[in-house]
Amino acid sequence: MSYTPSAERFDSSKFDLSANCFYDVALKLGSSFLFPKPISRWIPLDKDHPPFNMTSNTSLLVVALLIGSSSLIRAEVEHANPRHLTEEDFKIADTLDDEALWESLDEKFKTTGGPLNTVYNGTQYKSLWGIWKDNTVPYQIIGDFSSNDRAAIAKAIQYLERETCVRFRPTENSNSLPRMDIKAANLGGFCYAVWNTGGGVSATVNLSPNSACTMPRTILHEILHGFSWYHTHKRPDRDAHVKVLWDNVLGSKRDEFSICSGCCCKTWDTPYDCDSVMHYAQDQMSSNGKDTLAPVSGSCQLLPFSRWNHKTPYLSSEDMKFLRLRGARMVSGDSGGDFQFLTEENFARGRTLDVRALMAQIKEIQPFQEPVFNFTNGAEEKSVWAIWPNGEIPYTIQGEFSRTDLDAIAASFEYIEHNSCVKFVPTSNTNALPRMDIETYYEEFGICYTQWQTDGGTQTYARVQLSPSSACTVPRTIIHEIMHGFSMYHTHTRPDRDDHIRVMWDNISPGKEPQFEPCSGCCCDTWEEPYDCSSVMHYAANQMSSNGRDTLESVDENCQLLPFNEWNLHQPYMSASDVDLINQQYC
């Protein structure tokens, strides 16, 4: 007997219940229409021993109602647990207190066993540098996470996006690659990540809900496994830094402490880092509550797991250095066509950007280095006055800037607009002129420079290149480079500079001498503005120094030069003469 769905009113008397025909109907409906899995995976149907009394019309009606409502039930579940993070998740994340979250956990999930953090790679792939193309991670959230779990995931993702060029993008396609699945798994307080680069990048981050595994720092740890990172304490050089106390390690977890071997154990010339988010806590996987790892050098400080999981910052300076300075090189192929757009959120955060804290963070990630302010003009034109028609600058942002970089660019734009008639207008047309392109520069850390050319009319082009997550992406330096794009040159190279400053040639870094040569050629007008040592276009006292000593000294009591660590914090960013010169041109 066959069954054809119709719009007729349901009448159970039409079914030959004694022939178990309903079993066949249920299987067909279950496998192809109502259920995401065959119904036999949901109800253990057995043709010879059906779980329902198939001679009972009531039983049939109950099952029919169950099947008929299953799509509604599934929709309810998916609505309650969407496969992407919502605005509400990020809103909760903004106020999530890690220590309070830790205290709220069941005590059995706060033991020194902690998250398993096991990583497996499914493919012995010859290159594991940058497995996520264009630094973009399409992701799904799968399973029954609590609102706090989801907020912690949002906080971890938000932290990575704020501090690096990595971007997470929700995807609804469970079959597409690349993809990272962040999955709720009943693992009894453990968590692990599996990744594979064969035939397309995939990663599954398995987290025990409502446990130490859904603390932001552990989530970051597991996500970084999904970037192909392995445990620091398994590095080939670990014995020079930590000692494994094997007698205290859980017998089933000894593999978690074995030295890494195989394809994926490179150190990428980074130092051993006990503070890394990828390093185990001192008592992790303990069988008796005693330490499983002990430092053998004074520079290595390990934390107990009870403190490890809410340590801030989540990522160490070496973690950040690796992600920021080399993460951009994860991109395979040319990323020049990838645009980033400033949002209202960038401008809002830019207004409250703590530049002093930002500079301190940059200094922590990389030994301090002042940016090299290079600029060139590509065309010797007779007029470089008001090269942007109507003071309007169509711009693009290209490359991989971190969220903080974008906030700083937004703050710079807003500062210039507030103090002048200049307006910045986004464009995605890379063939149109006039245009200013703001791009990431990776050839050397701490380098930023601007090239510009103009026909004196509508064909103006400027290219501002900034080393990301460096002193180049602090607002005052960004403004300095944009001002080059307005045709302005360095104040300390003005023809009259020797009346105000002295160049200390012996202290200049080799190869940087041209940055101190007096300006010559088409574009050295002073426009009758006085020499201004506080100009955003003037070098700091010790800029480009080879030995830490000053490269510029004042010979004028009215000229006060700042060391670079104060120069980038100086307020106002632009001096009165800077503002006056822009406004003469465009207002």
C-alpha positions in Angstrom: 0.0 0.0 0.0 1.4 3.4 -0.9 0.8 6.7 0.7 0.4 10.0 -1.1 0.2 13.1 1.0 -2.9 15.2 0.2 -4.9 18.0 1.5 -7.6 15.7 2.6 -8.7 15.6 6.2 -6.7 13.0 8.1 -8.6 9.8 8.5 -6.8 7.0 10.3 -9.3 4.4 9.2 -7.9 4.6 5.7 -4.6 3.1 6.9 -4.0 -0.6 7.1 -2.4 -0.5 10.5 -2.0 -4.2 10.9 0.4 -4.3 7.9 2.8 -1.9 9.6 2.6 0.4 6.6 3.1 3.3 8.9 6.7 2.2 9.5 7.4 2.7 5.8 5.6 6.0 5.7 7.5 7.2 8.8 10.9 6.2 7.4 10.1 8.0 4.2 9.0 11.1 6.0 11.8 10.9 8.5 14.6 10.5 5.9 13.5 13.0 3.4 11.1 15.6 4.7 10.7 16.3 8.4 13.8 15.2 10.3 17.4 16.2 9.7 18.4 12.6 10.3 16.4 9.4 9.3 13.7 8.7 11.8 15.3 5.5 12.8 18.1 7.6 14.4 15.4 9.4 16.5 13.1 6.5 17.4 14.4 2.9 17.5 11.8 1.6 15.1 11.9 -2.1 14.5 9.6 -3.5 11.8 9.0 -6.7 13.7 8.7 -5.1 17.1 7.3 -1.6 16.6 7.5 0.7 19.6 3.9 1.7 19.2 0.8 -0.3 19.2 0.2 -0.1 15.5 -3.4 -1.4 15.9 -4.2 1.7 17.9 -5.5 4.7 16.0 -4.6 6.8 19.0 -1.0 5.7 18.8 -0.9 6.5 15.1 -2.4 9.9 15.7 0.2 10.7 18.4 3.1 9.7 16.2 1.6 11.5 13.2 1.3 14.6 15.3 4.8 14.2 16.5 6.1 13.9 13.0 3.9 16.7 11.7 5.1 19.1 14.4 8.8 18.1 14.2 9.7 20.9 11.8 8.1 23.4 14.1 10.0 22.0 17.1 13.3 22.0 15.2 12.7 25.6 14.1 12.1 26.5 17.8 15.4 24.9 18.8 17.3 26.6 16.0 15.7 29.9 16.9 16.7 29.5 20.5 20.2 28.5 19.6 21.1 30.3 16.4 24.2 29.1 14.5 25.8 32.5 14.7 26.5 35.0 17.5 23.8 37.6 18.0 23.9 41.3 19.1 22.6 40.1 22.4 25.6 37.7 22.8 28.0 40.5 22.1 26.1 42.8 24.4 26.4 40.3 27.3 30.1 39.8 26.4 30.8 43.5 27.0 30.0 43.2 30.7 31.0 39.6 31.2 33.2 39.3 34.3 35.6 36.4 33.9 36.2 35.9 37.7 32.5 35.9 38.4 32.0 33.5 35.6 34.6 31.2 37.0 33.1 31.3 40.5 29.7 30.4 39.0 31.0 27.1 37.6 30.2 23.7 39.1 33.2 22.8 41.4 33.7 19.5 39.5 34.6 21.6 36.4 37.2 23.7 38.3 39.6 20.9 39.1 43.2 20.9 38.1 42.3 18.5 35.3 41.0 21.4 33.4 40.3 21.4 29.7 41.9 18.6 27.7 42.9 21.0 25.0 43.9 18.2 22.7 44.6 19.1 19.1 44.6 16.8 16.2 45.5 17.6 12.6 43.8 15.4 10.1 46.2 16.0 7.2 50.0 16.0 7.2 50.2 19.2 5.3 53.5 20.6 4.2 52.8 24.2 5.0 50.8 25.3 8.1 51.4 29.0 7.8 48.1 30.8 7.5 45.6 28.0 6.8 42.7 30.5 6.9 42.7 32.4 3.6 42.5 36.2 3.8 42.5 35.9 7.7 38.8 35.2 7.5 37.2 32.4 9.5 33.7 31.4 8.5 32.1 29.9 11.6 29.0 28.2 13.0 27.9 27.8 16.6 26.4 24.3 17.1 24.6 22.8 20.1 23.1 23.8 23.3 25.3 26.5 24.8 24.0 28.7 27.7 23.7 32.5 27.2 26.9 32.9 29.3 28.7 30.3 27.1 27.7 32.2 24.0 28.7 35.5 25.5 32.1 34.0 26.4 32.5 32.8 22.8 31.6 36.3 21.6 34.1 37.8 24.0 36.9 35.6 22.7 36.1 36.3 19.1 35.7 40.0 19.8 39.1 40.0 21.5 40.9 38.4 18.5 39.2 40.8 16.1 40.1 43.8 18.2 43.7 42.9 18.6 44.5 41.3 15.2 43.6 41.3 11.5 41.6 38.0 11.9 37.9 38.2 11.1 35.1 35.8 12.0 32.2 35.6 9.6 29.0 33.6 10.4 28.0 31.1 7.7 24.7 29.1 7.4 26.2 26.6 5.0 27.2 23.4 6.9 28.8 21.9 3.8 31.0 24.7 2.6 34.7 25.1 3.3 36.6 26.8 4.8 34.6 26.6 8.1 35.1 26.4 11.8 32.4 24.8 13.9 32.3 25.7 17.6 30.4 22.9 19.1 28.8 22.1 22.4 30.0 18.6 23.4 29.3 16.6 26.6 32.9 15.8 27.4 32.7 16.1 31.2 34.6 19.3 31.4 37.2 18.6 28.7 37.6 20.3 25.3 39.6 19.8 22.2 40.0 21.0 18.7 40.3 19.0 15.4 41.5 20.7 12.2 42.2 19.5 8.7 43.6 21.3 5.6 42.9 18.5 3.1 40.5 19.6 0.4 39.6 22.8 2.2 40.3 24.1 5.7 38.0 22.8 8.4 38.2 23.0 12.2 35.9 21.8 15.0 36.3 23.3 18.4 34.6 21.0 20.9 33.7 22.6 24.2 32.0 21.2 27.3 29.2 23.7 28.0 29.0 25.5 31.4 32.6 24.5 32.3 36.1 25.9 32.3 36.1 25.1 28.6 33.7 28.0 28.0 35.9 30.6 29.8 37.1 33.1 27.2 40.8 32.2 27.6 40.2 28.5 27.0 38.0 29.3 24.0 40.9 31.4 22.6 43.3 28.5 23.3 41.0 26.1 21.3 40.4 28.5 18.5 44.2 29.0 18.1 44.5 25.2 17.8 42.1 25.7 14.9 44.7 28.0 13.4 47.2 25.1 13.5 48.9 26.2 16.8 50.1 23.4 19.1 50.9 23.4 22.9 53.9 25.5 23.9 54.9 22.9 26.6 55.2 20.3 23.8 57.8 22.4 21.8 61.1 20.6 21.0 63.0 23.0 23.3 60.6 22.8 26.2 63.0 20.9 28.5 65.3 23.9 28.7 62.4 25.8 30.2 60.0 23.5 32.1 60.2 20.1 33.7 57.4 17.6 33.4 56.6 15.9 36.7 55.4 12.6 35.3 54.5 11.0 38.6 51.7 13.6 39.0 50.2 13.4 35.5 47.0 11.5 35.0 47.8 8.2 33.4 45.4 8.7 30.5 46.8 12.2 29.8 50.5 11.5 29.4 50.3 12.1 25.7 49.4 15.7 26.4 52.9 16.2 27.7 54.9 14.4 25.1 57.2 16.4 22.8 55.6 17.4 19.5 56.7 15.4 16.5 55.7 15.3 12.8 54.7 17.9 10.4 53.4 20.6 12.6 56.0 21.3 15.3 57.8 24.4 14.0 58.5 27.2 16.4 58.7 29.9 13.7 61.8 31.4 15.4 59.7 32.5 18.4 61.1 32.3 21.9 59.7 29.8 24.4 56.8 31.6 26.2 55.5 30.4 29.5 52.8 33.1 29.4 51.4 31.9 26.1 47.7 31.0 26.0 49.0 27.8 24.5 51.0 26.8 27.6 49.4 24.5 30.2 48.9 25.6 33.7 51.3 24.3 36.3 48.8 21.7 37.7 46.9 20.8 34.6 46.0 17.1 34.1 47.1 16.3 37.7 46.2 13.0 39.2 46.8 14.1 42.8 46.4 17.9 42.9 50.2 18.4 42.7 52.0 20.3 39.9 52.5 18.6 36.6 54.9 21.2 35.2 57.7 23.1 37.0 59.8 25.9 35.6 63.5 25.4 35.3 64.4 29.0 34.6 63.6 32.1 36.6 62.0 33.8 33.6 59.3 31.2 33.4 56.3 31.8 35.7 53.5 29.3 35.6 50.0 29.7 37.1 47.7 27.2 38.8 44.7 26.4 36.6 42.4 28.3 39.0 44.2 31.5 37.9 45.2 30.6 34.4 41.7 30.7 33.0 41.0 34.3 33.9 44.5 35.7 33.4 44.5 38.9 31.4 45.5 39.8 28.9 44.4 36.5 27.5 47.2 36.4 24.9 50.8 37.0 25.9 53.0 39.6 24.1 54.6 36.8 22.1 51.2 35.4 21.1 50.2 38.9 20.0 53.4 39.4 18.2 53.0 36.2 16.3 49.4 37.0 15.3 50.0 40.6 14.5 53.3 40.8 12.9 53.2 37.5 11.0 49.5 36.8 11.0 49.0 39.2 8.1 51.3 37.0 6.1 48.8 34.2 6.5 47.1 35.6 3.4 47.8 33.5 0.4 47.7 35.5 -2.8 47.2 39.1 -3.3 44.9 40.8 -0.8 45.0 44.1 -2.5 41.4 43.8 -3.6 40.0 43.3 -0.1 38.4 46.4 1.3 37.7 47.3 4.9 35.1 50.0 5.6 34.9 52.3 8.7 31.7 51.8 10.6 29.9 53.8 13.1 31.3 51.5 15.8 34.9 52.4 14.6 34.1 56.1 14.9 32.4 55.6 18.3 35.4 53.7 19.7 37.8 56.1 18.1 36.4 58.9 20.2 37.3 57.1 23.4 40.6 55.5 22.1 43.2 55.5 24.9 46.3 56.4 22.9 48.6 56.1 25.9 47.4 52.5 26.6 47.6 51.7 22.8 51.3 52.9 22.7 52.1 50.9 25.8 50.6 47.8 24.2 52.5 48.3 21.0 55.7 48.7 23.0 55.0 45.5 24.8 54.5 43.5 21.6 57.6 44.8 19.7 60.8 46.4 21.0 60.1 50.1 20.6 60.7 51.5 17.1 59.8 54.8 15.8 58.0 54.8 12.4 60.0 55.8 9.4 58.1 58.7 7.8 58.9 58.5 4.1 57.0 60.4 1.5 57.5 60.9 -2.2 55.6 62.9 -4.8 55.2 61.1 -8.1 54.8 64.1 -10.3 56.7 67.4 -10.4 53.8 69.7 -10.9 53.7 73.5 -10.9 51.0 73.7 -8.3 50.5 71.6 -5.2 48.0 74.0 -3.5 44.6 72.5 -2.7 45.2 69.3 -4.7 41.9 67.7 -3.5 39.0 69.3 -5.4 36.4 70.9 -3.0 38.4 69.4 0.0 36.7 66.1 -0.6 38.9 62.9 -0.3 37.4 59.7 -1.7 39.3 56.9 0.1 39.7 53.2 0.3 41.1 51.0 3.2 42.8 47.9 1.9 44.6 45.0 3.5 44.3 43.6 7.0 44.1 46.2 9.7 43.0 45.2 13.2 39.8 46.6 14.7 42.0 48.9 16.9 43.8 50.1 13.8 40.5 50.9 12.1 39.4 52.8 15.2 42.5 54.9 15.1 42.0 55.7 11.4 38.5 56.7 12.1 39.7 58.9 15.0 42.2 60.5 12.6 39.6 61.2 10.0 37.2 62.7 12.5 39.9 64.9 14.0 40.9 66.4 10.6 37.2 66.9 9.7 36.5 68.6 13.0 39.4 71.0 12.6 39.1 71.8 8.9 36.8 71.8 5.8 38.2 68.5 4.5 35.8 65.6 4.2 36.6 61.9 3.8 34.2 59.9 1.6 34.5 56.1 1.3 34.7 54.6 -2.2 35.2 51.1 -3.6 36.0 52.3 -7.1 39.8 51.8 -7.5 39.8 53.2 -11.0 38.4 56.6 -10.2 40.4 59.7 -9.4 40.8 61.6 -7.2 41.4 58.9 -4.6 43.4 58.1 -1.4 44.3 54.5 -0.7 45.2 53.6 2.9 46.9 50.2 2.8 48.7 47.8 5.2 52.5 47.6 4.7 54.4 44.5 5.8 57.8 44.7 4.3 59.3 46.0 7.5 57.7 46.6 10.9 57.2 50.2 11.9 57.5 51.6 8.4 54.9 54.1 7.1 55.1 56.3 4.1 53.0 58.2 1.6 53.2 58.6 -2.2 51.2 61.2 -4.0 50.9 62.7 -7.5 48.6 65.3 -9.0 47.9 67.1 -12.2 47.0 70.2 -10.1 43.3 69.4 -10.8 41.1 66.4 -10.5 43.6 63.6 -11.1 45.1 63.5 -7.6 46.1 60.1 -6.2 47.7 59.4 -2.8 48.8 56.1 -1.3 49.2 55.9 2.4 51.0 52.8 3.6 50.9 51.9 7.3 52.6 49.0 9.2 49.6 47.5 11.1 49.4 47.3 14.8 52.5 49.5 15.2 53.3 53.1 16.1 52.2 53.8 12.5 48.6 53.2 13.4 48.4 55.6 16.3 46.3 58.7 15.4 49.0 61.4 15.3 51.2 59.3 12.9 48.1 58.5 10.7 47.4 62.2 10.5 51.1 62.9 9.7 50.8 60.5 6.7 47.5 61.8 5.5 49.0 65.4 5.6 51.7 64.1 3.3 48.8 63.1 1.0 47.7 66.8 1.1 51.2 67.6 -0.4 52.8 68.7 2.9 56.4 67.8 3.6 58.5 67.5 6.8 58.9 70.7 8.7 62.5 69.8 9.7 63.5 69.8 6.0 62.3 73.3 5.4 64.9 75.6 3.7 65.0 77.7 6.9 65.3 74.8 9.3 69.0 75.6 10.3 67.7 78.8 12.0 65.7 76.7 14.4 67.2 73.2 14.8 70.5 71.4 14.4 70.8 67.9 12.8 73.0 65.5 14.8 74.2 63.5 11.8 76.3 61.1 13.9 73.3 59.8 15.7 71.1 59.0 12.6 70.5 55.4 11.7 72.5 54.3 8.6 70.4 54.7 5.5 68.0 57.2 7.0 70.1 60.4 6.3 67.9 61.4 3.3 65.0 61.9 5.8 67.0 64.9 7.2 68.2 66.5 4.0 66.7 69.9 3.2 63.8 69.9 0.8 64.5 70.7 -2.8 62.5 70.7 -6.0 58.9 71.6 -6.8 57.2 71.3 -3.5 59.2 73.1 -0.8 57.1 76.3 -0.4 56.5 77.4 3.2 53.4 79.4 2.2 54.6 82.2 4.6 53.9 80.0 7.6 56.4 80.4 10.5 58.7 77.5 11.4 56.7 75.3 13.8 58.5 72.8 16.1 55.1 71.6 17.4 53.8 70.8 13.9 52.5 67.2 13.3 55.0 67.3 10.3 58.1 67.8 12.5 60.2 64.9 13.6 60.6 64.0 17.2 63.9 64.8 19.0 65.2 61.2 18.8 63.6 60.0 15.6 65.7 57.6 13.4 68.3 57.4 16.1 71.0 54.7 15.8 72.1 55.0 19.5 69.1 56.4 21.4 70.5 59.9 21.4 68.8 62.9 19.8 69.0 63.3 16.0 67.6 66.9 16.2 68.4 69.6 18.7 66.7 73.0 19.1 68.8 76.1 18.6 65.7 78.3 19.2 64.4 78.8 22.7 60.9 78.8 21.2 61.4 75.4 19.7 60.5 72.6 22.1 61.1 69.1 20.6 59.6 66.0 22.2 61.1 62.5 22.4 59.1 60.1 20.2 57.4 58.3 23.1 55.7 61.6 23.9 55.4 62.9 20.3 52.7 60.4 19.4 50.7 61.3 22.5 51.0 65.0 22.0 47.8 67.0 22.1 46.5 68.7 20.1 47.6 66.3 17.3 47.8 69.3 14.8 49.4 72.6 15.7 47.6 75.9 15.0 49.8 76.4 11.9 48.9 72.9 10.6 45.2 73.7 10.9 45.7 77.2 9.4 47.5 75.8 6.3 44.8 73.2 5.6 42.1 75.8 6.1 43.8 78.3 3.8 43.6 75.7 1.0 40.1 74.2 1.5 37.9 76.6 3.5 
